[in-house]
Amino acid sequence: MTEDRSAPARIMVVDDVEVNRDLLSRRLQRMGHVVTTANDGQEALDLTRDPSWDLIMLDVMMPVLDGIGALTALKASDATRHIPVIMISANTELETVVKCIELGAEDYLPKPFDPVLLRARVGASLEKKRLRDREQARSRRMQKELEVGARIQRDFLPESLPTVPGYQFAARFEPAREVGGDFYDAFRLPDGAVALVLGDVCDKGVGAALFMALFRSLIRAVSASQIGSHTVEMLESRVLHAVTVTNDYIANTHGRANMFATLFVGALDPATGTIAYVNGGHEPPRVVRANGTVRTMLPPTGPAVGMLPEIPFTAGTIVLEPGETLLVLTDGITESRAPNGLLFGDDATDALLSAPADSVDALLDRVLDAVHGHAAGEPAADDVTLLAVRRG
């Protein structure tokens, strides 16, 4: 049906009595509608193989398949449950009326037909159908736009991770909605160092996804603009500069949006395993030994990024020893909820790391499988993102 209220509706009249069919059809046609008739409920169901009906007028008492049986079948099918149905019958018992409404009928019209009542109830049912059609069309447009947004967001994530002799890199990203606020990045810098980035923008959905793109682009652009030696001081200066510039730009330019991100930014010197990093309010990354024990965690060295301009950040430094893995994750892992509300937690995360993994890909798959099992089909409340690098 078009949204034009003057446009004719496509209406099916279902009644086993020819006189009733003809009378109701003529009255509906005088209202300007296009009418098709059926003799019983089964014939009506056959006609709904083409589900483009705007309204079905369905008699209750009929042979072969009565109106209640046909109504039950219509509302049980995804293809036809959206079609409004007005039940018509000389039976005005309240029990029958209630049963039809409970089964999903839009309205109930008694025989003999009162022209004023007929026009009012048909008009009301068609108006509801127009509103539903309009809402469904809007929903489809929004869903299509979200799907486009999800593809664009995936394009902001790296198509591939760096290939560095002596190192393994892996990452996983699962948004809680079509689009999300988590992101990761790993890329070679002009002087051979490797940038490691993982962030979690506050909130979820479209707004968070827009700021995710902004944070990611700023970090990447500022990091790539600096070239220098791989001394600890230079690596620390590089990550501090990238985070500080990003923080001040977001806070000064978009402060009214009240959007910020917890952010881990690291710079890896592949020759020595040295990683200089800034942890802006993020879940502490883990440094895991080859035997699966957690050697250390990297606590925040500053607040979340983008909250206020000129916030002081400090840098930390670790050396990733041969066989060790740096694992950075978002709180979508530790705060994943089971159906009973139990959080996955840090202990369960650490337990997954205790058994050695042949590769960082296998390690991340193990973590995700455990989180999925813990959630047991419950919808994710937050985005889930992991980034790992193993030396040797």
C-alpha positions in Angstrom: 0.0 0.0 0.0 1.2 3.5 -0.7 1.2 6.1 2.0 -1.4 8.1 0.1 -4.6 7.8 2.1 -6.7 8.2 -1.1 -5.0 5.3 -2.8 -7.1 2.1 -3.1 -6.4 -0.6 -0.6 -6.2 -4.3 -1.6 -8.8 -6.1 0.5 -9.8 -9.8 0.6 -13.3 -10.7 1.7 -13.7 -14.3 3.0 -17.2 -15.6 3.5 -18.9 -18.9 2.5 -22.2 -17.1 1.8 -22.3 -15.5 -1.7 -24.8 -12.9 -0.7 -22.6 -11.7 2.2 -19.5 -11.7 0.0 -21.2 -9.6 -2.7 -22.8 -7.1 -0.3 -19.5 -6.5 1.6 -17.5 -6.4 -1.7 -19.8 -3.7 -3.2 -19.6 -1.5 -0.1 -15.8 -1.7 0.0 -15.6 -1.0 -3.7 -17.8 2.1 -3.3 -15.2 3.2 -0.8 -12.7 3.0 -3.6 -10.9 -0.2 -2.7 -9.9 -3.2 -4.8 -11.6 -6.3 -3.5 -10.9 -10.1 -4.1 -13.2 -12.8 -2.6 -12.6 -16.2 -1.1 -15.2 -18.9 -0.2 -13.4 -20.3 2.9 -10.4 -20.0 5.1 -8.3 -22.4 3.1 -8.9 -20.5 -0.1 -7.9 -17.3 1.7 -4.6 -18.9 2.8 -3.9 -19.9 -0.8 -4.5 -16.3 -1.9 -2.0 -15.0 0.7 0.9 -16.8 -1.1 1.0 -13.3 -2.5 1.3 -11.5 0.8 0.7 -7.9 -0.5 -2.8 -7.6 1.1 -3.7 -4.4 3.0 -6.7 -6.0 4.9 -8.5 -9.3 5.2 -12.2 -9.4 6.2 -12.6 -12.9 7.6 -15.9 -14.6 8.5 -15.8 -16.8 11.6 -18.2 -19.6 10.7 -17.2 -21.3 7.4 -16.7 -24.9 6.1 -13.3 -26.5 5.2 -11.4 -24.1 7.4 -13.2 -21.6 9.6 -12.2 -18.1 10.4 -10.4 -18.8 13.7 -8.3 -21.6 12.0 -7.4 -19.2 9.1 -6.6 -16.4 11.5 -4.4 -18.7 13.6 -2.5 -19.7 10.4 -2.1 -16.2 9.2 -0.6 -14.9 12.5 1.7 -18.0 12.7 3.4 -17.1 9.4 6.2 -14.5 9.2 5.0 -13.7 5.7 1.4 -12.9 6.6 1.3 -12.0 10.3 1.6 -8.3 9.4 -1.7 -8.3 7.4 -4.5 -6.8 9.5 -7.6 -9.0 9.9 -11.1 -7.9 10.7 -13.3 -10.8 11.8 -16.9 -10.7 10.7 -19.8 -12.9 12.0 -23.4 -12.9 13.2 -22.0 -14.5 16.3 -21.6 -11.6 18.8 -20.8 -13.6 21.8 -18.1 -11.9 23.8 -16.0 -15.1 24.2 -15.6 -15.3 20.4 -14.7 -11.7 20.0 -12.1 -12.0 22.8 -10.6 -15.1 21.3 -10.2 -13.5 17.9 -8.5 -10.4 19.3 -6.2 -12.6 21.4 -5.2 -14.5 18.3 -4.2 -11.2 16.6 -7.3 -9.9 14.9 -7.3 -6.1 14.4 -11.0 -5.7 15.0 -14.4 -7.4 14.9 -17.4 -6.5 12.8 -20.9 -7.9 13.5 -23.5 -8.8 10.9 -25.6 -7.3 9.4 -23.1 -4.7 8.3 -23.7 -1.1 9.5 -22.2 1.1 6.7 -21.0 3.8 9.1 -19.3 1.2 11.4 -17.9 -0.6 8.4 -16.3 2.5 7.0 -14.9 3.5 10.5 -13.3 0.1 11.3 -11.9 -0.4 7.8 -10.5 3.1 7.8 -8.9 2.6 11.2 -7.4 -0.7 10.3 -5.9 0.6 7.0 -4.5 3.7 8.8 -2.7 1.4 11.3 -1.4 -0.6 8.4 -0.1 2.5 6.8 1.7 3.5 10.0 3.2 0.0 10.3 4.3 0.0 6.7 5.9 3.4 7.2 7.7 2.3 10.3 8.9 -0.9 8.7 10.2 1.1 5.7 12.0 3.5 8.1 13.4 0.5 10.0 14.7 -1.1 6.7 16.4 2.2 5.7 18.0 2.5 9.1 19.2 -1.1 9.0 20.6 -0.6 5.5 22.4 2.5 6.7 23.8 0.6 9.7 25.1 -2.1 7.4 26.8 0.5 5.3 28.3 2.0 8.5 29.5 -1.4 9.6 31.3 -1.9 6.3 32.9 1.5 6.6 33.9 0.8 10.1 35.6 -2.5 9.1 37.5 -0.5 6.5 39.0 1.6 9.3 40.4 -1.5 10.9 43.7 -2.7 9.3 43.2 -5.0 6.3 46.2 -7.0 7.5 48.6 -6.8 10.4 52.3 -6.2 10.1 54.7 -8.9 9.1 57.8 -8.6 11.2 60.5 -11.4 11.4 60.5 -12.9 14.8 57.0 -11.6 15.8 53.4 -12.7 15.6 50.5 -10.3 15.5 46.8 -11.1 15.9 43.6 -9.2 16.6 39.8 -9.8 16.9 36.9 -7.4 16.9 33.2 -8.2 17.6 30.9 -5.2 17.9 27.9 -5.5 20.3 25.8 -3.8 17.7 26.1 -3.3 13.9 28.7 -0.6 14.6 30.7 -0.1 17.8 33.2 2.1 19.6 36.1 -0.3 20.0 39.0 -0.3 17.5 42.5 -1.7 17.1 45.4 -0.9 14.8 48.9 -2.1 14.2 51.2 -0.7 11.5 54.8 -0.1 10.6 56.1 3.4 11.1 58.5 5.0 8.6 61.6 4.2 10.7 60.7 0.5 11.2 59.1 0.7 14.6 55.6 -0.9 15.0 52.7 1.1 16.4 50.2 -0.9 18.5 46.8 0.7 19.3 43.7 -0.5 21.0 40.9 1.8 22.1 37.4 1.8 23.6 35.2 4.8 23.0 32.6 5.5 25.6 29.1 4.5 24.7 28.1 2.3 21.8 26.4 2.5 18.5 26.7 5.1 15.7 28.1 8.0 17.9 30.8 5.8 19.3 31.7 4.5 15.9 32.1 8.1 14.5 34.5 9.0 17.3 36.3 5.6 16.9 37.1 6.6 13.4 38.4 10.0 14.6 40.5 8.6 17.4 42.0 6.0 15.1 42.8 8.4 12.3 44.4 11.0 14.7 46.6 8.3 16.3 47.7 6.9 13.0 48.4 10.3 11.4 50.3 11.8 14.3 52.4 8.6 14.9 53.4 8.3 11.3 54.6 12.0 11.2 57.4 11.4 13.7 60.7 9.8 12.6 63.6 9.2 14.9 65.9 6.7 16.6 64.6 3.7 18.5 66.0 4.8 21.8 63.7 4.4 24.8 63.4 8.2 25.1 62.5 8.6 21.5 59.9 5.8 21.6 58.3 7.3 24.8 58.3 10.7 23.2 56.5 9.4 20.1 53.7 7.7 22.0 53.3 10.6 24.4 53.1 13.1 21.5 50.5 10.9 19.7 48.2 10.6 22.7 48.6 14.3 23.8 47.8 15.7 20.4 44.8 13.3 20.1 43.6 14.2 23.6 43.8 18.0 23.1 42.2 17.9 19.7 39.2 15.8 20.9 38.8 17.9 24.1 39.1 21.3 22.4 37.2 20.6 19.2 34.5 18.1 20.4 34.3 18.8 24.1 30.5 19.4 23.9 30.0 15.9 22.7 31.4 14.5 26.0 33.0 11.6 24.1 36.3 10.1 25.3 38.1 6.8 24.9 40.3 4.6 27.0 43.3 4.0 24.9 46.5 1.9 24.8 49.2 3.2 22.4 52.5 1.5 22.1 55.6 1.7 19.9 57.6 -1.5 19.5 61.3 -1.7 18.5 61.5 -5.1 16.8 65.3 -5.3 17.3 65.1 -5.2 21.1 61.5 -6.0 22.0 61.2 -2.7 23.8 57.7 -1.3 23.9 57.1 2.3 25.0 53.5 2.9 25.8 50.8 5.2 27.2 47.8 3.6 28.8 45.1 6.2 28.9 42.6 4.7 31.5 42.5 1.4 29.7 42.1 -2.2 31.0 45.7 -3.1 32.0 47.3 -5.2 29.2 49.0 -8.4 30.2 52.5 -9.6 29.5 52.4 -13.3 29.4 55.4 -15.7 29.7 55.8 -18.6 27.4 54.6 -21.0 30.2 51.3 -19.0 30.4 51.9 -17.1 33.6 51.3 -13.4 33.7 54.6 -11.7 34.3 53.2 -8.2 34.7 50.3 -6.0 33.9 50.5 -2.4 32.5 48.4 -0.1 34.6 47.1 3.2 33.4 49.7 6.0 33.0 47.0 8.7 32.6 43.2 9.2 32.4 40.9 8.4 29.5 41.8 10.4 26.4 39.7 13.3 25.2 38.0 14.3 28.6 39.9 17.6 29.2 42.6 19.5 27.3 46.2 19.5 28.5 45.8 16.5 30.8 49.3 15.2 31.7 50.1 11.7 30.5 53.3 9.7 31.3 54.9 6.8 29.3 55.9 3.4 30.5 58.4 1.0 29.0 58.7 -2.8 29.0 60.9 -5.3 27.1 59.0 -8.2 25.5 61.3 -11.1 26.0 61.5 -14.0 23.6 58.5 -16.3 24.0 56.4 -13.6 25.7 53.1 -12.2 24.5 51.6 -8.8 25.0 47.8 -9.1 25.2 45.6 -6.0 25.1 41.9 -6.3 25.4 38.7 -4.3 26.1 36.4 -4.7 29.1 33.9 -6.4 26.8 35.9 -9.5 27.7 36.0 -9.3 31.4 32.5 -7.8 31.7 30.8 -10.3 29.5 27.7 -11.5 31.4 26.3 -15.0 31.7 22.5 -15.5 31.7 22.6 -15.4 35.5 24.4 -12.1 35.5 27.8 -13.4 36.5 30.8 -11.5 35.0 33.5 -13.3 33.1 36.1 -11.5 35.1 39.9 -11.2 35.3 40.5 -14.6 36.9 38.8 -16.5 34.1 40.8 -14.4 31.6 44.1 -15.2 33.3 43.1 -18.9 33.5 42.8 -19.0 29.8 46.3 -17.8 29.4 47.8 -20.4 31.7 47.9 -23.1 29.0 50.5 -22.4 26.3 49.1 -21.6 22.8 50.8 -22.5 19.6 50.1 -19.1 18.1 48.6 -15.8 19.1 45.7 -16.5 16.8 45.0 -19.7 18.7 45.2 -17.8 22.0 42.7 -15.2 20.9 40.3 -17.8 19.5 40.5 -19.6 22.9 39.6 -16.4 24.7 36.7 -15.6 22.4 35.4 -19.2 22.5 35.4 -19.0 26.3 33.6 -15.7 26.3 30.9 -17.0 23.9 30.4 -20.0 26.1 30.1 -17.9 29.2 27.5 -15.7 27.6 25.5 -18.8 26.5 23.7 -17.0 23.7 23.0 -13.8 25.7 23.4 -10.7 23.5 26.7 -8.9 24.1 26.4 -5.8 26.2 29.7 -4.3 25.0 32.1 -4.6 22.1 34.8 -7.2 22.3 38.3 -6.4 21.0 41.7 -8.0 21.5 45.2 -7.3 20.1 48.2 -9.5 20.8 51.9 -9.6 19.8 54.3 -12.4 20.5 58.0 -12.3 20.3 59.8 -15.3 19.0 
